[in-house]
Amino acid sequence: MILGHPGWAEPAAFPLGEQVHALKKSIVAYRKALFMLRENPVKPAPHIEIFFDVDSRSDPIPAHHLPSWIRLALDHHPPAEHTYTDGEWHTLAAGALQTLLTVSAGPGQHTLAVSFKGIDRNGKSYLKAKTLTFESTRAADHRVLRFRAGFNEEPHVTLEPAGESLLDVRRADRPIDDPVYRLGLFAAQTGDFGNAAVFFLSALDREPPPRLKQESRLRLAEAYAAVGLPEEADAVLHTLISEAPDDEVRARAWFLIEQIAFRDGQHARVIEAHNHLGAALPAELAGEAHALAGISALALRAYPEAAGFFRSVPKSSPDEPLALYGQAQALSGLGDAFTASTTLKRLIQSHSIFDPIRSRVVEHAHAALGLQLIEQGRYDEALAELGQVGTNSAVHETALFGVAWALRKADEHVKAIAILQELLARFPNGQHAHEARLTLAASYADLRAYTRSVTAHRAALDGLTAAMDAVDRLRAAIKSSQWDPLNGEAGNALEDAAFSRALEHYRWLVRFERDLRQTLEHLPSDITAAPPPSVTLGVRLQSLDSTQLAAKGQELLVKFDAVKFESRGVLAALALDALAREQAQLEDWAVQASLGIARNLVAERDELGSEALTLE
């Protein structure tokens, strides 16, 4: 059994946050126990595992020349295939190791059929197939499928033995030579942070050399944070900070603490961690570190500090466009509209068609500068800036609304009406649609076109009534016992920070549960183990076999059901709070529309001298 932690996770005894936290800890411990059972058994279950490795020892292979797709079939077993992402390419090229295939198979002669395709180093597409035979003499057999593609060399693969247990391989002086650490790198890249944590924990269990220990701790902290265990990540990093022999490792640890705090919306903690970085942080990380601190300072309305952080972002950093944009926001918050506008202009002038990130930020800068110029009464300049926002831009709707606003301020009501009509035609359900209808109605009133203003106000009221009906339907759906937070509708709650964070925690619960069910379905029933003692998240792992592990897995599934049920309740409450805020805003606009109808009917009656006009 697995002992040393009372109950492993007791959903009924603690508030929901503690239940979720305890359950996640239990799942990591469970996966660790399963890995030890599989890799260090006294009586191993017969299985063969194939890893994929890139041979870059003498001639590193550029990431985009690795296979884009690979397919393996061992003997009569079902084939496995994988299509690679750009991130996976780069991770493999940097030394990661991928598990391609795991099958139940015993000693004897085996045939592995491999197909793969990609683009070679001469720029030519290829599709290759190879059949490899080997004899296994072990119950548990690991093999490495090694890819090679040198200059003037056809891409090819070889199959090499890798031993019986990953826990028995020779200790590596470099992190990139340790297979368990390398498996963790690939798992993290694919988003499988639960298994990544297990791999890094297992690498640490083997009393690794200092470099491997430091890198494994950094990666472990990243994995813990990704699955929603920030306290454990923080503990790992503070241990590393206290033990690390050099400033760079300590700076990287503080940078991770900053990233984790930023992800959790803990802005004061972000700035605290940033202040510990010192000068040893690698240059490639410095830009992001300063940018995160700047954004957090903006969120705290600490505008002088925000401006300073953004100014510290190096010009060579990919975060430099964001830093200029943030600096302008900070200056605006300080009331220095002139310097803010100058900074936005500097960002706009740096536009490059070869830098898509900068181009997107520049689009936002055009919109922000245009709105700022309207506030300053510089309408012609505002129109010129807003007109630079492309029709395919994410801020095009905002730019159109800004153009209409500027035209109204300049008493160009006919032109404002035309722009508002264009906005409503292009974005009938956009973020500015309700305000645009009300503004359209007000523009007609400015022209003393009272009948049209009444019609426009009624259209705005109809749109608002439909939106409130939609909120009512969504509220009823969320209150239903059948509501699924991941696949059901949540409306504008998805934009709420608290809801989004809770939803991410729930998503990890569902993923952990799915993976656990799949594990239990394929858990070998004839293996026992006596692994070396180890501690995972405070849980001491002792001898266990597959029967005990299966029983513990079933217990965890019961706890998953209880925690998921409560989590859905919390998510529903957060979504309903967001809907209540949306409802209040819609009601305010509906009151404006109703008052607009009444005012324009009265104005029209007074102008025409008629008492026949009614609210009908």
C-alpha positions in Angstrom: 0.0 0.0 0.0 1.0 3.7 -0.1 1.3 5.0 3.4 2.3 8.1 5.3 -0.4 10.5 4.2 -3.7 10.2 6.0 -6.3 9.2 3.6 -4.4 10.3 0.5 -7.3 12.9 0.0 -10.5 13.1 2.0 -13.1 15.2 0.1 -15.6 15.3 2.9 -13.3 16.7 5.5 -12.0 19.9 3.9 -13.2 22.9 1.9 -13.3 22.4 -1.8 -10.0 24.1 -2.5 -8.2 21.9 -0.1 -10.0 18.8 -1.5 -8.9 19.6 -5.0 -5.4 20.2 -3.9 -5.2 17.0 -1.9 -6.7 15.0 -4.8 -4.1 16.4 -7.2 -1.3 15.5 -4.8 -2.8 12.0 -4.6 -2.8 11.6 -8.3 0.8 12.6 -8.7 1.7 10.2 -5.9 -0.4 7.5 -7.6 1.3 8.0 -11.0 4.7 7.9 -9.3 3.8 4.6 -7.6 2.6 3.2 -11.0 5.9 4.3 -12.7 8.0 2.6 -10.0 5.8 -0.5 -10.2 6.4 -0.7 -14.0 10.0 0.3 -14.1 11.5 -1.5 -11.0 9.4 -4.7 -10.5 10.6 -7.9 -8.9 8.4 -9.8 -11.3 7.9 -7.5 -14.3 4.9 -7.7 -16.5 6.1 -8.6 -20.1 6.1 -5.4 -22.1 8.1 -3.6 -24.8 8.5 0.1 -24.9 9.8 2.1 -27.9 11.2 5.6 -27.4 12.0 8.2 -30.1 15.3 10.0 -30.0 17.1 12.5 -32.3 20.8 11.7 -32.9 22.4 15.2 -32.8 25.7 14.2 -31.2 28.0 15.3 -34.0 25.8 17.3 -36.3 22.7 18.9 -34.7 19.6 18.5 -36.9 17.4 21.6 -37.3 14.0 21.1 -35.8 12.1 21.6 -39.0 14.0 18.7 -40.6 12.7 16.2 -38.1 9.8 13.9 -39.1 6.4 15.6 -39.3 4.7 12.2 -38.8 5.6 8.7 -37.7 3.8 5.4 -37.4 4.9 2.2 -35.7 3.5 -1.3 -35.5 5.1 -4.1 -33.4 4.2 -7.6 -34.6 0.4 -8.0 -34.6 -0.3 -5.2 -32.0 -2.4 -2.2 -33.0 -0.2 0.5 -34.6 0.6 3.9 -33.0 1.2 7.1 -34.8 2.1 10.7 -34.0 1.9 14.0 -35.9 4.4 16.5 -34.5 3.8 20.1 -33.6 6.5 22.9 -34.0 7.0 22.9 -30.2 7.6 19.1 -30.1 10.1 19.4 -33.0 12.1 21.9 -31.0 11.9 20.0 -27.8 13.1 16.8 -29.5 15.9 18.7 -31.3 17.0 20.0 -27.9 17.3 16.5 -26.4 13.9 15.3 -25.3 12.9 11.7 -25.4 9.4 10.5 -26.5 7.5 7.4 -25.6 6.1 6.2 -29.0 4.7 2.7 -28.2 4.1 0.5 -25.2 2.7 -3.0 -25.8 2.4 -6.2 -23.7 4.9 -8.5 -25.3 7.3 -11.1 -23.9 10.8 -12.3 -24.8 11.4 -13.6 -28.3 11.8 -12.4 -31.9 9.9 -9.2 -32.8 9.3 -7.2 -35.9 8.9 -3.4 -35.8 7.4 -1.7 -38.9 8.2 2.1 -39.0 6.9 4.7 -41.5 7.8 8.4 -41.3 7.7 11.5 -43.4 9.1 15.0 -43.4 11.4 17.4 -45.3 15.1 16.5 -45.6 18.0 18.9 -45.3 18.0 19.5 -49.0 14.4 20.7 -48.8 12.8 17.7 -50.4 9.8 15.9 -49.0 10.1 12.2 -48.3 8.1 9.3 -47.0 10.1 6.3 -45.8 9.3 2.9 -44.4 11.6 0.4 -42.7 11.2 -2.9 -41.0 13.4 -3.7 -38.1 13.8 -7.0 -36.3 15.2 -7.7 -32.9 15.3 -10.3 -30.2 14.1 -9.5 -26.7 15.6 -11.5 -23.8 14.0 -9.5 -21.0 10.5 -9.5 -19.6 10.6 -5.7 -19.7 12.5 -4.3 -22.7 13.1 -0.7 -23.7 14.3 0.2 -27.2 15.3 3.5 -28.7 14.3 4.4 -32.2 17.0 6.9 -33.1 16.5 9.3 -36.0 19.4 10.6 -38.0 19.6 13.1 -41.0 23.0 14.5 -41.7 24.1 16.6 -44.6 24.2 14.6 -47.8 22.7 11.7 -45.9 19.2 10.1 -46.3 17.0 10.4 -43.2 16.9 7.1 -41.5 16.2 5.3 -38.2 18.0 2.7 -36.1 16.8 0.6 -33.2 19.0 0.2 -30.1 18.5 -1.5 -26.8 18.0 0.8 -23.7 17.9 -1.7 -20.9 15.2 -3.3 -18.7 14.5 -0.5 -16.2 14.7 3.3 -16.6 15.6 3.5 -12.9 18.7 1.3 -13.4 20.4 3.3 -16.2 23.8 4.8 -15.5 23.8 8.1 -13.7 24.3 11.0 -16.1 26.4 14.0 -15.4 24.4 16.2 -17.8 20.6 16.5 -17.6 20.3 15.9 -21.3 21.9 12.4 -20.9 19.3 11.2 -18.3 16.5 9.4 -20.1 13.9 9.9 -17.3 14.6 13.7 -17.3 14.3 13.7 -21.1 11.0 11.9 -21.0 9.8 14.6 -18.6 10.8 17.3 -21.1 8.6 15.8 -23.9 5.7 15.2 -21.6 5.8 18.8 -20.4 5.9 20.1 -24.0 2.7 18.1 -24.9 0.9 19.4 -21.9 1.0 16.2 -19.9 2.3 17.9 -16.8 1.1 15.2 -14.5 3.4 12.6 -16.0 6.1 15.2 -16.4 6.1 15.7 -12.7 6.5 12.0 -12.2 9.5 11.8 -14.5 11.2 14.7 -12.8 10.5 13.3 -9.3 11.9 10.0 -10.4 15.0 11.7 -11.7 15.4 13.3 -8.3 15.0 10.0 -6.5 18.2 8.7 -8.0 20.4 11.2 -6.1 21.5 12.9 -9.3 24.6 15.1 -9.8 24.1 18.8 -9.0 23.3 20.1 -12.5 20.6 17.4 -13.1 19.2 18.0 -9.6 18.9 21.7 -10.2 17.3 21.4 -13.7 14.9 18.6 -12.4 13.7 20.8 -9.6 13.1 23.8 -12.0 11.2 21.5 -14.4 9.3 19.9 -11.5 8.2 23.2 -10.2 6.9 24.2 -13.7 4.9 20.9 -13.8 3.5 21.3 -10.3 2.3 24.8 -11.2 0.8 23.7 -14.5 -1.4 21.1 -12.8 -2.5 23.5 -10.1 -0.1 22.7 -7.2 1.5 26.2 -6.7 2.3 25.6 -3.0 4.4 22.5 -4.0 6.0 24.4 -6.8 6.9 27.3 -4.4 8.4 24.8 -1.9 10.6 23.2 -4.5 11.8 26.5 -5.8 12.6 27.9 -2.3 14.5 24.8 -1.5 16.5 25.3 -4.7 17.1 28.9 -3.9 18.4 28.0 -0.5 20.7 25.3 -1.9 21.8 26.5 -5.3 25.5 27.4 -5.5 25.2 30.2 -8.2 23.2 33.3 -8.7 21.9 32.3 -12.2 20.0 29.2 -10.9 18.6 31.3 -8.0 17.5 34.0 -10.5 15.8 31.3 -12.7 13.9 30.0 -9.6 12.7 33.5 -8.7 11.6 34.0 -12.3 9.5 30.8 -12.1 7.9 32.1 -8.9 7.1 35.3 -10.7 5.5 33.4 -13.6 3.5 31.2 -11.3 2.2 34.2 -9.3 1.3 36.0 -12.5 -0.7 33.0 -13.8 -2.6 33.0 -10.5 -3.3 36.7 -10.6 -1.1 37.4 -7.5 0.2 40.7 -8.7 1.9 41.9 -5.5 3.7 38.5 -5.3 4.9 39.0 -8.9 6.6 42.2 -8.1 8.0 40.8 -4.9 9.6 37.9 -6.8 10.8 40.2 -9.5 12.7 42.3 -7.0 14.7 39.2 -6.0 15.9 38.5 -9.6 19.2 40.4 -9.5 21.4 40.7 -12.5 22.1 37.0 -13.0 18.9 36.2 -14.9 19.7 35.0 -18.5 19.2 37.7 -21.0 16.6 35.7 -23.0 14.4 35.7 -19.9 14.9 39.3 -18.7 12.4 40.8 -21.2 9.5 38.6 -20.1 10.4 39.1 -16.4 10.2 42.9 -16.7 7.0 42.7 -18.8 5.2 40.5 -16.3 6.2 42.9 -13.5 5.0 45.9 -15.5 1.6 44.3 -16.2 1.2 43.4 -12.5 2.1 47.0 -11.5 -0.5 48.3 -14.0 -3.1 46.0 -12.4 -2.2 47.4 -9.0 -2.4 51.0 -10.4 1.3 51.4 -9.4 1.9 53.5 -12.6 5.4 54.8 -11.8 6.7 51.3 -11.0 4.9 49.9 -14.1 6.6 52.5 -16.4 10.0 51.6 -14.9 9.5 47.9 -15.4 8.5 48.4 -19.0 11.4 50.7 -19.7 13.7 47.9 -18.5 12.7 45.5 -21.3 15.6 45.3 -23.7 14.9 46.5 -27.3 16.1 43.2 -28.6 13.5 41.3 -26.5 10.4 39.9 -28.3 8.4 41.5 -25.4 9.6 45.0 -26.4 6.4 45.9 -28.4 4.3 44.9 -25.4 6.6 46.9 -23.1 6.1 50.1 -25.2 2.3 49.6 -25.2 2.4 49.0 -21.4 4.6 52.0 -20.9 2.1 54.2 -22.7 -0.7 52.8 -20.5 1.3 53.6 -17.4 2.0 57.1 -18.6 -1.6 57.6 -19.3 -2.5 56.4 -15.8 -0.1 59.1 -14.5 -2.0 61.7 -16.5 0.9 62.3 -18.9 -1.2 62.0 -22.1 1.4 63.7 -24.3 4.3 61.3 -23.5 1.9 58.4 -23.6 0.9 59.4 -27.2 4.5 59.9 -28.1 5.3 56.4 -26.9 2.4 54.9 -28.8 3.6 56.7 -32.0 7.1 55.3 -31.4 5.6 51.8 -31.2 3.6 52.4 -34.4 6.7 53.6 -36.3 8.4 50.3 -35.4 5.9 48.2 -37.4 7.4 45.3 -39.3 5.7 42.9 -41.7 8.2 40.3 -40.7 7.2 40.4 -37.0 3.5 39.3 -36.6 3.5 39.8 -32.8 4.7 43.4 -33.2 2.1 43.9 -36.0 -0.7 42.8 -33.7 0.5 45.1 -30.9 0.8 48.0 -33.3 -2.9 47.4 -34.3 -3.8 47.8 -30.6 -1.6 50.9 -30.4 -3.4 52.6 -33.3 -6.7 52.0 -31.5 -5.4 53.1 -28.1 -3.8 56.2 -29.5 -6.9 57.1 -31.5 -9.1 56.8 -28.4 -6.6 58.8 -26.4 -6.6 61.6 -29.0 -10.4 61.7 -28.9 -10.2 62.4 -25.1 -7.8 65.3 -26.0 -10.2 66.7 -28.5 -7.9 66.1 -31.5 -10.5 64.4 -33.6 -8.8 64.6 -37.0 -5.7 63.0 -35.7 -7.8 60.4 -33.9 -9.6 59.5 -37.1 -6.3 59.1 -38.9 -5.0 56.7 -36.3 -8.2 54.6 -36.0 -8.3 54.4 -39.8 -5.0 52.5 -39.7 -6.6 49.5 -38.0 -7.1 46.7 -40.5 -10.5 45.1 -41.1 -9.1 41.7 -40.0 -7.7 43.1 -36.8 -9.0 41.9 -33.4 -9.6 45.6 -32.5 -11.4 46.5 -35.7 -14.8 46.8 -34.0 -13.3 49.0 -31.3 -11.7 51.2 -34.0 -15.0 51.6 -35.8 -16.8 52.6 -32.5 -14.0 55.0 -31.9 -14.4 56.5 -35.4 -18.1 57.0 -34.7 -17.4 58.6 -31.4 -14.9 61.0 -32.9 -17.3 62.0 -35.6 -20.1 62.6 -33.1 -17.7 64.8 -31.0 -16.8 66.7 -34.2 -20.6 67.2 -34.9 -20.3 65.0 -38.0 -23.5 63.1 -37.2 -24.4 61.9 -40.6 -20.9 60.3 -41.0 -21.2 58.9 -37.5 -24.5 57.2 -38.4 -22.9 55.6 -41.5 -20.0 54.2 -39.4 -22.4 52.9 -36.7 -24.5 51.2 -39.3 -21.4 49.6 -40.8 -20.3 48.4 -37.3 -23.7 46.9 -36.6 -23.7 45.2 -40.0 -20.3 43.7 -39.4 -20.6 43.0 -35.7 -24.3 42.6 -34.9 -23.5 40.7 -31.6 -20.1 42.3 -30.9 -18.9 43.8 -27.7 -19.9 47.3 -28.7 -23.2 46.4 -30.4 -25.6 47.6 -27.6 -23.7 50.9 -27.1 -23.5 51.3 -30.9 -27.3 51.0 -31.2 -27.8 53.6 -28.4 -25.3 55.9 -30.0 -26.9 55.6 -33.4 -30.2 56.6 -31.8 -28.6 59.5 -30.1 -27.0 60.6 -33.4 -30.5 60.7 -35.0 -31.7 62.8 -32.1 -28.8 65.2 -32.6 -30.0 65.7 -36.2 -33.6 66.2 -34.8 -34.7 63.1 -36.8 -36.9 62.1 -33.9 -38.9 59.4 -35.6 -35.7 57.6 -36.7 -34.3 58.1 -33.2 -37.3 56.5 -31.7 -37.0 53.6 -34.2 -33.3 53.2 -33.4 -34.0 53.3 -29.6 -36.7 50.6 -30.0 -34.2 48.5 -32.0 -31.7 49.0 -29.2 -34.3 48.0 -26.7 -35.3 44.9 -28.7 -31.6 43.9 -28.9 -31.2 44.4 -25.1 -34.4 42.4 -24.4 -33.2 39.6 -26.6 -29.8 39.7 -24.8 -31.5 39.6 -21.4 -33.7 36.6 -22.6 -30.4 34.9 -23.6 -29.0 35.5 -20.2 -32.1 34.0 -18.6 -31.8 30.9 -20.8 -28.1 30.6 -20.0 -28.8 31.0 -16.3 -31.4 28.2 -16.4 -28.9 26.0 -18.3 -26.2 26.6 -15.7 -28.6 25.8 -12.9 -29.4 22.5 -14.5 -27.9 19.3 -13.1 -26.9 18.4 -16.7 -24.6 21.5 -17.2 -21.1 20.6 -18.2 -18.6 23.4 -17.5 -16.2 22.2 -20.2 -18.8 21.6 -23.0 -21.7 23.6 -21.9 -22.3 27.4 -22.5 -20.9 29.9 -20.0 -21.4 33.1 -21.9 -19.3 36.1 -20.8 -18.3 34.2 -17.7 -15.4 32.9 -19.7 -13.9 36.4 -19.6 -14.1 36.5 -15.8 -10.6 35.8 -14.2 -12.0 33.9 -11.2 -14.2 31.7 -13.4 -11.3 31.0 -15.9 -8.9 29.9 -13.1 -11.5 27.7 -11.5 -12.4 26.2 -15.0 -8.7 25.4 -15.6 -8.5 23.5 -12.2 -11.7 21.6 -13.2 -10.2 20.8 -16.6 -7.2 19.2 -14.9 -9.5 17.2 -12.6 -11.3 15.8 -15.7 -8.0 15.0 -17.4 -6.6 13.3 -14.3 -9.8 11.2 -14.0 -9.7 10.2 -17.6 -6.1 9.2 -17.5 -6.7 7.2 -14.3 -9.6 5.3 -15.8 -7.4 4.5 -18.8 -4.6 3.3 -16.5 -6.9 1.1 -14.6 -8.3 -0.4 -17.8 -4.8 -1.5 -18.9 -3.2 -2.2 -15.5 -1.3 -5.5 -15.7 -2.7 -7.9 -13.1 0.3 -10.2 -12.6 3.1 -8.0 -11.3 4.4 -7.3 -7.9 7.0 -4.8 -6.8 9.4 -3.9 -4.1 10.6 -0.4 -5.2 13.2 1.5 -3.2 11.6 3.9 -0.7 10.9 7.4 -1.9 8.7 10.3 -0.9 6.4 12.1 -3.2 4.6 15.3 -2.0 5.0 14.1 1.6 3.5 10.7 0.7 5.9 7.8 1.5 5.7 5.1 -1.2 6.2 1.6 0.1 5.9 -1.9 -1.4 2.7 -2.4 -3.4 1.5 -4.6 -6.2 -1.0 -4.1 -9.1 -3.9 -5.4 -7.0 -3.3 -2.8 -4.3 -2.7 -0.1 -6.9 -6.0 -0.9 -8.7 -7.9 -0.8 -5.3 -6.3 2.6 -4.6 -7.2 3.8 -8.1 -10.9 2.9 -7.5 -10.8 4.8 -4.2 -9.5 7.9 -6.1 -12.2 7.6 -8.7 -14.9 7.8 -6.0 -13.1 10.9 -4.6 -13.0 12.4 -8.1 -16.8 12.1 -8.4 -17.3 13.9 -5.1 -14.8 16.7 -5.9 -16.1 17.2 -9.5 -19.6 17.5 -8.2 -18.6 20.3 -5.7 -16.4 21.9 -8.3 -19.3 22.2 -10.8 -21.3 23.9 -8.0 -18.5 26.5 -7.5 -18.2 27.0 -11.3 -21.9 27.5 -11.6 -21.9 30.1 -8.8 -19.1 32.0 -10.4 -20.8 31.9 -13.8 -24.1 33.1 -12.2 -22.3 36.0 -10.6 -20.9 37.0 -13.9 -24.3 36.7 -15.5 -25.8 38.9 -12.8 -23.2 41.6 -13.5 -24.0 41.3 -17.3 -27.8 41.5 -16.5 -27.3 44.7 -14.5 -25.4 46.4 -17.4 -28.1 45.3 -19.9 -30.8 46.7 -17.6 -29.0 50.0 -17.3 -28.8 50.3 -21.1 -32.5 49.2 -21.4 -33.4 52.1 -19.1 -31.4 54.5 -21.4 -33.2 53.1 -24.4 -36.7 53.5 -22.8 -35.9 57.1 -21.7 -34.6 57.8 -25.2 -37.8 56.7 -26.7 -39.8 58.9 -24.3 -37.6 61.9 -24.8 -37.8 61.7 -28.6 -41.5 61.2 -28.7 -41.9 64.3 -26.5 -39.5 66.3 -28.7 -41.3 65.2 -31.9 -44.7 66.1 -30.4 -43.4 69.5 -29.3 -41.8 70.2 -32.7 -44.9 69.1 -34.7 -47.4 70.5 -32.2 -49.3 67.3 -32.2 -50.9 65.5 -29.3 -51.6 62.4 -31.4 -48.2 60.8 -30.8 -48.2 58.0 -28.3 -45.7 55.4 -27.0 -47.3 52.8 -29.2 
